[in-house]
């Protein structure tokens, strides 16, 4: 979510009524598709100057997934090689930029029509999955971020370094088994991302935005009355960037 604070709890110290904030809601029941939403203080951050409410609303869930997957699970560092599978999607287009900000060499996987876009976001190399196979990579990757999860982990072994990390966004049974068993026989690791609400992480993403290192690609914007259409678009597997539901078209930060 992104919007204006209209009420704060008695013990809230970091925010005031009138602040413009963005957050990944910390409620297990959701609640973002509404005129009003409640969020814990530690899950929110102030929207940086110059960032639109639409762009701010797009960031939390997707960019937090990318950040936590690459930094916390992948331990991606400078000069490492990362493969982003699904690089033109909601999480993927942030992952390309975050990986570059971390100093990595980024290989992006997308369809041919989106190559120019991911290159513009900073990808060092691009694989068009409609004409090439990602499993012919000449050099292994230190981190593989799989945002599509159509192939089992075993397919990626040949392109993962000896102590590399495979991170997926879906907890398939095979992946869960490998998470438990791999530490017993291999230096490689496998994980799946369970994104956590974090105001501190949003502050980090806000700083990247201020530095011009993170921007949002908007696929489409739907009014709240067309929420069903927004979900259908999101589930179409044709989204480039983020789908946003706009609650208040006239609401603009002062």
MARZA-85904 format. One line per 3 residues: number of its first residue (from 1); their letters; for each residue x, y negated, z negated of C-alpha. Coordinates in Angstrom, 3 decimals, decimal comma. Layout:
N
NUM) A) X:Y:Z ~ ...
//
This chain:
254
1) XXX) 0,000:0,000:0,000 ~ 0,878:-3,679:0,283 ~ -1,087:-6,603:-1,054
4) XXX) -1,592:-9,307:-3,638 ~ -1,593:-8,593:-7,361 ~ -5,005:-9,544:-8,758
7) XXX) -4,593:-8,180:-12,287 ~ -1,771:-6,892:-14,487 ~ -1,749:-4,757:-17,604
10) XXX) -0,904:-6,204:-20,990 ~ 2,576:-4,629:-21,038 ~ 3,574:-5,473:-17,457
13) XXX) 6,619:-7,751:-17,417 ~ 7,942:-7,642:-13,864 ~ 4,891:-8,809:-11,926
16) XXX) 2,306:-11,566:-12,164 ~ -1,067:-12,271:-10,623 ~ -0,448:-13,740:-7,189
19) XXX) 2,706:-11,728:-6,449 ~ 2,759:-9,814:-3,176 ~ 3,937:-6,267:-3,651
22) XXX) 4,257:-2,950:-1,884 ~ 4,227:0,517:-3,393 ~ 3,838:4,211:-2,922
25) XXX) 0,948:4,860:-5,302 ~ 1,832:7,008:-8,290 ~ -1,668:8,445:-8,585
28) XXX) -2,142:12,117:-7,814 ~ -5,582:11,328:-6,393 ~ -4,346:8,795:-3,826
31) XXX) -6,436:5,667:-3,431 ~ -4,567:3,561:-0,884 ~ -7,426:3,263:1,606
34) XXX) -9,407:0,768:-0,458 ~ -9,774:-2,938:-1,167 ~ -8,280:-2,441:-4,643
37) XXX) -5,653:0,034:-5,818 ~ -3,960:0,620:-9,160 ~ -0,231:1,340:-9,373
40) XXX) 2,312:1,668:-12,155 ~ 4,823:-1,134:-12,605 ~ 7,821:1,100:-11,943
43) XXX) 6,404:2,253:-8,595 ~ 6,068:-1,224:-7,045 ~ 8,385:-3,903:-5,693
46) XXX) 7,927:-7,426:-4,403 ~ 7,610:-7,821:-0,642 ~ 10,740:-9,572:0,653
49) XXX) 10,305:-12,955:2,279 ~ 9,709:-12,744:6,008 ~ 8,272:-9,231:5,943
52) XXX) 4,649:-9,022:7,073 ~ 2,037:-7,256:4,971 ~ 1,513:-4,774:7,819
55) XXX) 5,199:-3,879:7,937 ~ 5,405:-3,760:4,152 ~ 2,471:-1,347:3,952
58) XXX) 4,182:0,969:6,433 ~ 7,404:1,282:4,464 ~ 6,806:3,027:1,108
61) XXX) 5,719:6,585:1,876 ~ 7,723:7,061:5,070 ~ 10,891:5,146:4,241
64) XXX) 11,038:6,552:0,704 ~ 10,845:10,034:2,229 ~ 13,754:9,223:4,531
67) XXX) 15,832:7,550:1,820 ~ 15,349:10,232:-0,803 ~ 15,842:13,021:1,728
70) XXX) 19,102:11,629:3,089 ~ 20,615:10,053:-0,019 ~ 19,386:12,206:-2,906
73) XXX) 19,061:15,628:-1,283 ~ 21,444:15,353:1,663 ~ 24,038:13,273:-0,213
76) XXX) 24,728:11,609:3,107 ~ 27,810:9,421:3,092 ~ 29,962:7,299:5,337
79) XXX) 31,447:8,958:8,420 ~ 29,308:12,077:8,055 ~ 27,264:13,463:10,903
82) XXX) 23,487:13,657:10,570 ~ 20,844:15,101:12,876 ~ 17,360:13,569:12,615
85) XXX) 14,736:15,851:14,179 ~ 11,627:13,798:14,957 ~ 13,488:10,502:15,101
88) XXX) 10,752:8,420:16,738 ~ 8,036:9,190:14,189 ~ 6,990:7,419:11,026
91) XXX) 9,678:8,886:8,777 ~ 12,184:9,484:11,555 ~ 12,555:5,914:12,782
94) XXX) 13,344:4,812:9,227 ~ 15,726:7,742:8,769 ~ 17,806:6,661:11,762
97) XXX) 18,223:3,183:10,294 ~ 18,849:4,324:6,722 ~ 21,448:6,835:7,878
100) XXX) 23,237:4,084:9,798 ~ 23,109:1,842:6,727 ~ 24,768:4,668:4,777
103) XXX) 27,566:4,672:7,341 ~ 26,755:7,964:9,055 ~ 27,009:8,995:12,701
106) XXX) 23,396:9,576:13,761 ~ 22,135:11,986:16,389 ~ 18,426:11,486:16,996
109) XXX) 16,063:14,069:18,478 ~ 13,014:12,750:20,329 ~ 11,303:12,873:23,717
112) XXX) 12,754:11,066:26,710 ~ 10,244:8,222:26,613 ~ 11,453:7,211:23,136
115) XXX) 15,204:7,356:23,734 ~ 15,584:3,618:24,240 ~ 13,671:2,882:21,052
118) XXX) 15,777:5,116:18,806 ~ 18,960:3,823:20,399 ~ 17,801:0,317:19,610
121) XXX) 17,350:1,403:15,991 ~ 20,994:2,447:15,860 ~ 21,214:6,089:16,939
124) XXX) 24,720:6,951:18,135 ~ 23,530:9,882:20,239 ~ 20,125:11,081:21,376
127) XXX) 18,896:14,536:22,336 ~ 15,798:14,702:24,534 ~ 14,114:17,851:23,271
130) XXX) 12,039:18,133:26,462 ~ 15,156:18,729:28,572 ~ 17,866:19,800:26,095
133) XXX) 18,223:22,148:23,158 ~ 19,532:20,796:19,897 ~ 21,244:24,098:19,165
136) XXX) 24,014:23,483:21,716 ~ 25,651:20,720:19,666 ~ 29,431:20,726:20,086
139) XXX) 30,157:19,603:16,533 ~ 28,316:20,727:13,392 ~ 26,251:18,335:11,307
142) XXX) 26,821:17,582:7,645 ~ 23,117:16,857:7,117 ~ 20,080:17,926:9,133
145) XXX) 16,822:16,118:8,373 ~ 14,026:18,143:9,936 ~ 10,811:16,122:10,128
148) XXX) 9,096:18,442:12,594 ~ 9,675:21,855:10,960 ~ 8,772:23,926:13,994
151) XXX) 11,907:26,076:13,863 ~ 13,026:28,180:10,878 ~ 16,163:27,260:8,983
154) XXX) 17,985:30,238:10,532 ~ 17,922:28,473:13,903 ~ 19,897:25,567:12,471
157) XXX) 22,692:27,608:10,886 ~ 24,840:27,481:14,015 ~ 24,922:23,656:13,987
160) XXX) 25,206:23,093:10,222 ~ 28,661:22,629:8,710 ~ 29,999:25,135:6,213
163) XXX) 28,970:22,954:3,289 ~ 26,153:21,144:5,066 ~ 22,660:20,367:3,812
166) XXX) 19,385:21,100:5,589 ~ 16,449:18,965:4,426 ~ 12,873:19,521:5,606
169) XXX) 9,579:17,807:4,895 ~ 7,553:21,017:4,545 ~ 8,122:23,754:1,929
172) XXX) 7,805:26,850:4,094 ~ 8,060:30,230:2,317 ~ 11,352:30,978:4,040
175) XXX) 12,833:27,663:3,000 ~ 11,737:28,100:-0,610 ~ 13,453:31,488:-0,695
178) XXX) 16,676:30,049:0,713 ~ 16,638:27,200:-1,816 ~ 16,813:29,817:-4,573
181) XXX) 19,170:32,323:-2,948 ~ 21,660:30,232:-0,938 ~ 23,651:28,972:-3,946
184) XXX) 24,482:32,624:-4,687 ~ 26,343:33,234:-1,430 ~ 26,922:29,992:0,475
187) XXX) 28,215:26,441:0,137 ~ 25,335:25,320:2,323 ~ 22,150:24,036:0,754
190) XXX) 18,503:23,776:1,820 ~ 15,847:21,473:0,361 ~ 12,461:19,972:1,063
193) XXX) 11,495:16,414:0,198 ~ 8,966:15,727:-2,535 ~ 8,853:11,966:-2,264
196) XXX) 8,731:10,134:-5,576 ~ 7,239:6,676:-6,166 ~ 10,091:4,322:-7,047
199) XXX) 10,172:0,568:-7,314 ~ 13,974:0,693:-7,487 ~ 14,147:2,530:-4,177
202) XXX) 11,711:0,037:-2,644 ~ 14,007:-2,759:-3,816 ~ 16,841:-1,012:-1,986
205) XXX) 14,734:-0,784:1,160 ~ 13,702:-4,430:0,760 ~ 17,375:-5,393:0,644
208) XXX) 18,019:-3,462:3,856 ~ 15,124:-5,366:5,398 ~ 16,572:-8,708:4,267
211) XXX) 19,917:-7,731:5,770 ~ 18,295:-6,871:9,100 ~ 19,198:-3,190:8,730
214) XXX) 15,641:-1,881:8,419 ~ 12,640:-2,721:10,521 ~ 9,289:-1,112:11,119
217) XXX) 7,982:0,106:14,448 ~ 4,185:-0,120:14,397 ~ 2,358:2,420:16,528
220) XXX) -1,133:1,054:15,860 ~ -3,238:-0,840:13,322 ~ -6,807:0,168:12,417
223) XXX) -9,403:-1,639:10,303 ~ -10,606:0,186:7,193 ~ -13,932:0,906:8,929
226) XXX) -12,005:3,013:11,458 ~ -10,096:5,050:8,886 ~ -11,093:8,316:10,523
229) XXX) -9,640:7,182:13,845 ~ -6,434:6,181:12,082 ~ -6,070:9,687:10,644
232) XXX) -6,835:11,262:14,009 ~ -4,143:9,132:15,601 ~ -1,693:10,046:12,836
235) XXX) -2,387:13,750:13,361 ~ -2,092:13,565:17,157 ~ 1,692:14,197:17,122
238) XXX) 2,046:11,340:19,597 ~ 2,699:8,552:17,097 ~ 5,761:6,367:17,639
241) XXX) 6,565:4,611:14,381 ~ 3,793:4,001:11,854 ~ 0,002:3,899:11,830
244) XXX) -1,334:1,245:9,433 ~ -4,817:0,686:8,022 ~ -5,519:-3,016:7,609
247) XXX) -7,813:-3,783:4,671 ~ -7,837:-7,580:4,791 ~ -6,916:-9,130:8,165
250) XXX) -6,925:-12,660:6,731 ~ -4,722:-11,893:3,729 ~ -1,293:-13,444:4,206
253) XX) 1,352:-14,120:1,553 ~ 1,579:-17,792:0,587
//
